[in-house]
Amino acid sequence: MIEVENVDFVSVPTRDLERARRFYGDVLGLPRGVRTPDEFETPNVTIGLWRPEADGAAFAPHTAGIALRRYAP
């Protein structure tokens, strides 16, 4: 058995990095990751943008979705 501490990151496939960067950075206001402009930080998981076709993989949209809860003090 493996004891998992937490989820480290979630990959989000995209064909348009600039549009995805604007959405996660400007619209949602998530801070950029320290290692790459294609990562965005939340308190408990990093959202990593990924262009599958740039790595020779077929593009398929992320159909499962990601649920983000808004902080309400």
Stockholm file with secondary structure:
# STOCKHOLM 1.0

chainA/1-73         MIEVENVDFVSVPTRDLERARRFYGDVLGLPRGVRTPDEFETPNVTIGLWRPEADGAAFAPHTAGIALRRYAP
#=GR chainA/1-73 SS CCCCCCCCEEEEECSCHHHHHIIIIIISCCCBCSSCTTEEECSSCEEEEECGGGGTCCCCCCCSCCCCCCCCC
#=GC SS_cons        CCCCCCCCEEEEECSCHHHHHIIIIIISCCCBCSSCTTEEECSSCEEEEECGGGGTCCCCCCCSCCCCCCCCC
//
